[in-house]
């Protein structure tokens, strides 16, 4: 049996990106830049998965 992966909710991908960015921010000793990087990463991942879902729905 093949289980399909359920896509992450957009809020989840933003939270994961924010956590990763915050880690970078702490490592670089510049938390605001890390937060910005994290939000950008989360938004990019969310948009990318949305495009993949739309392609699957069209097929």
N, C-alpha and C positions, 0 to 999 in steps of 0.2 A: 504494500500500500504506500502510496506517495502522499505525504502531507505537504500541503502548500504553506509557504511562509505567509504569515499575516504581516502586512506592512505596518511600520510604526506610525502612530498617530503623529501629526506634525509637532505637537507639543513635546512629544518624547524625543524626537530628533533634535529639537532646539535645546532641550535640557541636557542631552548628551554632549552636544557641541559646546554648550556653555561650560559644562564641567571640564571638558578637555581644554578649552580656552583659558579657564580659570587656572588650571594646572600650569599652562604655559606662562600665564601672567605671574603666578607666584614664583616660578623658576626664573623668569626674567626680572623679577622685582618691579613689575609694572602691571598691577592688577587691572586698571582700566583698559589698557591695550589688550590684555588677555581676554577680557570680557567681550570686547569688540570682535576679536578674532573668533571667539567661540560662537557668538551669535551668527557671524558670517558663515562659519563652517556648518552650523546647524541648519541655517536657511538654505544653503547650497545643497546639503544632503536631502533635505525635505523636498526641494524643488526637483531634484534628480529622481527621487523615488516616485514622485507624482507623475513625471513624464513616463516612467517605465510602466506605471499602472495604466495610464491612458493608452499606451501602445498595446498592452495586453487586452484591454477592453475593446479596442477597435478590431482586433483579430478574431 
